[in-house]
Amino acid sequence: MKNRKRGNRDSSKAGFTIVELLVAIGVFTIATGIIVGVFIEALKTQRRVNDLMSVQNNASIVLEQMSREVRGGFNFAFSNDTGSPCDEAAGFFNQLTFMRARNGGEVSVSYRADETSHTIYRSEGTGVPVPVVAENVSVRRLCFRETPIGRGAESSDPWRITLVMTIGPSDPGIAENVLNLQTTVAARLLPSEITP
């Protein structure tokens, strides 16, 4: 009996073998896994960058608000809460209180860093302290210092207040990323211009 081939097709060119299919599926699975991993990491990085940009924007707004009020302030007083990270021996304090002109009168303004809630509070007069930073921002340190230290009230130089702030995201996954900011602001009024 003769060997007959079914049809006119050569059996060596009939298609993919099972081994070839398994290898192709394996390569596709590995490539897909790598691509998905890179994509997920890119999304995480984008989220971190957005959080850090939000922290930086918020810090900029808070520093600008404090600087604006300090420029118009006078009769500055400093104090520290218990457990403050500010070095009182070097003249740094975590609370700043000063007077500011408002509606033909004067009002007391106070800025304070709270170590428990990691936020900055602003109070005016006898009002309730209000947080001035966003919830996704963690203030690690806020210190104030008069520069130069110990000036007299009769000084012809303006008050200069140095603000030092360490601020970062409140998200524990990226909490190690912090911004250290420092600025010095000069008040517009001279101590000698203030009438008792």
SVG drawing of the C-alpha trace seen along z (x, -y; Angstrom):
<svg xmlns="http://www.w3.org/2000/svg" viewBox="-13 -108 35 110">
<polyline fill="none" stroke="black" stroke-width="0.4" points="0.0,0.0 1.1,-3.4 1.5,-6.1 -1.0,-8.7 -0.9,-12.3 -4.1,-13.9 -4.6,-16.9 -1.8,-18.8 -0.3,-20.3 3.2,-19.5 2.9,-18.5 6.1,-20.5 4.4,-23.8 1.0,-23.1 1.2,-26.0 2.6,-26.7 3.5,-23.9 2.4,-23.8 5.9,-24.7 6.0,-27.8 2.6,-28.9 3.8,-28.4 7.0,-30.4 5.0,-33.2 2.5,-33.4 5.3,-33.4 7.2,-36.2 3.9,-38.2 3.1,-37.7 6.6,-38.9 6.5,-41.9 3.0,-42.8 4.1,-42.5 7.1,-44.8 5.0,-47.4 2.3,-47.3 4.9,-47.6 6.5,-50.6 3.1,-52.2 2.1,-51.7 5.5,-53.2 5.0,-56.2 1.5,-56.8 3.0,-56.6 5.8,-59.0 3.2,-61.4 1.2,-61.3 4.3,-62.1 5.2,-65.0 1.6,-66.4 1.7,-66.1 5.0,-67.8 3.9,-70.6 0.8,-71.1 3.0,-71.3 5.3,-73.8 2.4,-76.0 0.7,-75.9 4.0,-76.8 4.5,-79.7 1.0,-81.0 1.5,-80.7 4.9,-82.4 3.5,-85.2 0.5,-85.8 2.8,-85.8 5.3,-88.1 2.6,-90.6 1.2,-90.8 4.7,-91.1 5.5,-94.0 2.6,-95.9 3.1,-94.9 4.8,-96.4 5.5,-95.6 6.6,-92.0 6.7,-89.4 8.0,-85.9 7.3,-82.8 7.8,-79.0 5.4,-76.2 6.7,-73.2 8.4,-70.8 9.0,-73.3 11.7,-72.3 12.9,-75.9 16.2,-76.7 15.3,-79.4 19.0,-79.8 19.7,-80.9 16.7,-83.3 14.2,-81.1 10.6,-80.8 7.5,-78.9 5.0,-81.7 4.9,-85.2 2.5,-87.9 2.4,-91.4 0.1,-94.4 -1.3,-95.5 -3.4,-98.4 -7.0,-97.5 -10.0,-99.8 -8.5,-102.8 -7.5,-100.8 -5.1,-98.1 -5.5,-94.4 -3.3,-91.6 -2.2,-88.9 -0.6,-85.7 1.0,-82.8 1.8,-79.5 3.0,-76.1 1.2,-73.2 3.5,-70.2 0.6,-67.8 -1.5,-68.5 1.5,-69.6 -0.2,-72.8 0.1,-76.6 -2.6,-78.5 -3.4,-82.2 -5.5,-84.1 -6.6,-87.7 -7.5,-89.5 -9.3,-87.1 -10.6,-85.1 -10.4,-81.3 -7.1,-80.1 -7.6,-79.0 -5.3,-76.7 -3.6,-78.4 -2.2,-75.3 -4.0,-72.6 -4.9,-69.2 -2.4,-67.5 0.5,-69.5 2.5,-68.6 4.4,-71.5 7.4,-69.8 8.9,-73.1 8.0,-76.8 10.4,-79.2 10.5,-83.0 13.5,-85.1 14.0,-88.8 17.1,-89.9 19.2,-91.4 18.2,-90.0 17.4,-92.3 17.0,-95.6 15.7,-98.5 12.4,-100.2 14.2,-103.5 15.9,-101.8 15.9,-103.6 16.1,-100.2 13.0,-98.4 12.0,-95.1 13.4,-92.2 11.7,-88.9 13.2,-85.6 10.8,-82.8 12.2,-79.3 9.8,-76.5 10.2,-72.8 7.1,-71.5 6.2,-68.3 3.3,-66.2 1.1,-64.5 1.0,-61.3 3.3,-58.8 4.4,-57.2 6.3,-60.3 6.8,-62.0 10.6,-61.9 10.3,-64.6 10.4,-68.0 11.0,-71.6 13.2,-73.8 12.3,-77.4 13.7,-80.6 12.9,-84.2 13.6,-87.5 10.9,-90.2 11.4,-93.8 8.5,-95.7 7.6,-99.0 7.2,-100.8 10.2,-101.7 10.1,-101.1 10.8,-104.8 7.6,-105.7 5.3,-103.8 3.7,-106.0 3.0,-104.3"/>
</svg>
